[in-house]
Amino acid sequence: MSEKEQITEVRASELQPGRLKKTIVMVGMMGAGKTAVGRALAARLKVPFLDSDHEIETAANMTIPEIFARDGEPFFRLKERQVIARLLTEECGVLSTGGGAFLAEENRETITRNGASVWLQADLDVLWNRVRHRDTRPLLQTADPHATLADLYRARVPLYAKADLTVVSDGQASIEEMVDRVLDALRTRPDVLEF
């Protein structure tokens, strides 16, 4: 192989995927890596990164734990549906959602209609290792947070399984390796991302 061919081959491997046609929506349990992987994916694709929880906090001028404490989960879920619907129609990018967002049928339908969902599938041990030292998870403010997480996991996994694509988050892969896994999964969806 000539030097010119080697340079061309290296440059081809560095090329980024082409045009994003629909918003990629990261779904999954708390601690699955939706925000970290979503932010890195958006940077790789050179598209905006949006986080539905952050957008809700900005609109309410309160943190999510404060919203839960003051207004309750039903109010939060209503605002979440409104924010997700707005973000999916405003611009194309990568959207990270809260762990409960994909549970609502209305959200799943909105996401399917306007984007493509990617479930970061992590097992319970991986999730627990990532969330056990954080006090920012309102649903885990219980006497036995591990049991609560296990109950949430069992209830939510069948709904996450309805996502358009599934990418395993094994707790071993780096964020960049996770981005590679998501891009590999997206190769099956030319309606979402041109390669």
N, C-alpha and C positions, 0 to 999 in steps of 0.2 A: 504494500500500500504506500503510495507516495505521501510526502509531507502534506501536500494540499488536500488529499483525500482524508488524511488523519484529522486535519483541522476541521474540515467539513463535517466529519463524523462527530467530533467533539461538540461542535456548534449545534448540530442537530439534536444531540442529547440534552443540550441546555435550553432548547426551545421550550417555551411555555405553551400550554394548550391554547387553542384559538378562542373564539368569541363565546362568551357566556350568553345563552339565549333565555334562560329562566333562572330565577333565584334558587340557590342551593340552600336547603333548610336543614340545619343540624338538629337532630332530635335524640333523646335518650335520657337516662337517669342522671340525677345530680352526681357529679364526679366522673362522668364518662369522658369528659374532655371536649364538650361541644364548643365552649368559648375559645379555648387555647387552639384546638385544631381548626375551628372556623376562622379565627383571626389569621392563622398561618396560611390557610387555604386561600383566603381573600387576598393576602399579600402576594402569594404565588401567582394567582390569576390576575392580579392588578385590578381588582374590583372592590367596591365598598364592602366593609364588614359592618353588620348591624347586630345588635343584641337586644332581643325583645324585653328582657328584664331591665336592662339599662334604660331603654326608651320609656318603659313604664315608670321607673324611678324619676326620670327627668320630668315627665309630664306631671307626676304627682308631687314632685319636690319632696319625696320621702323615700326611705329605703323599703325594700320589699318586706323585711320583718316588721317595719313600722306600719306598712299598709295592712299586713295580716293582723297585727295587734289592734289597729284602730277600726278597720272596716271589714275584716274577715276574709276568708278565702273566696267565697262566692263573688264578692266585689272585685277582688284581684283577678279572678278568672274572666270576668266580664271585660275588664280593662285589657287583659292579655289578648282576648279575641279581637278587640277593636284595633289594638296596636299591630298585631300580626297581619290582619287584613290590610291595614294601611301600608305597612312596610312592604308587603308583597306586591302592591300595585304602584308604589312610588318609583323604585329603581331596581335594577337587576344587580344582585350581589350575593354575598353569603350571609345568611341569617342564622344566628344561634338562638334557640328558644329555651325556655325554662323546662324543667323535667316534667311538669304536668301539662304543658301546652298541647302535646300531641294526643292526649287522652280524650279531648273533646272532639266529637265527631265533626262539629262545625269547623274546627281548626284543621282537621285532617283533610276535609273536603276543600277548604280554601287553599291549603298548601298544595294539594294534588292539582287543583285547577290552575294555580299561578306559579308553581315551582316544582321542585323535586325534593323529597325528604330523604335524608341519609341518617340511618340509625347507627349511632356509635354503640355497639353492643359490648358491654363489659360485664364480667361476672360479679357476683355479690362481694367477693373478697377484694377485688380490685377497687370497687366503689367504696367499700368501707375504709380501706387504707387511705383513700383520697379525701374522704369527708369527715372522718372521726375526730380530727383536731380542730374543726372549724365550728364556730358558733353562729354562722350566718345562714343556716338552713332552718327556716321556721318549722318545717314539718318534722325535724329531728329534735325539737325541743321537748323531749319526752323523758320519762323515767328510764326507759331502755331504748336508746336511739338505734342500736344495732337491730333489735327486733322490729322496730318501726321501719327501718330501711329494708329489712328482709320482707316485711309485709307489703311495702310499696313496690318492691321489686317483683314479687310474685303477681301482684295485681296488674302491674304496668307492662310487663314483658309481652303478653299477648297483643296488646295494642301497639307497642313499638314494632312488633313483627309485621304490622301492616305498612310499614314505611316502604318507599319505592326501592331503596337500596339498603343493604346492611354491610357495615364494615366493623370487623372485630377490633376492639380496643382491649388488648391483653395486659396492659400495664407494663409491658416490656419495650414496646416500640417508642421511639422518640416522636416528638411532635411532627418533625419533617417526614419521618417514616409513615406516620398516620396520614399526613397529607398525600403521600404517594399512594397509600391504600385507597383513599377516597377517590383520587384521580383514576386509579385503575378501575374502580367500580363505575365511575362515570363514563368510562369508555363504552359501556353498554347503552348509554343514553345520549345519542347524538342530537336528540331534541332539546337537551339541556346544555351541552357543552360540545363545541366543535373541537376536534383534535387535528 
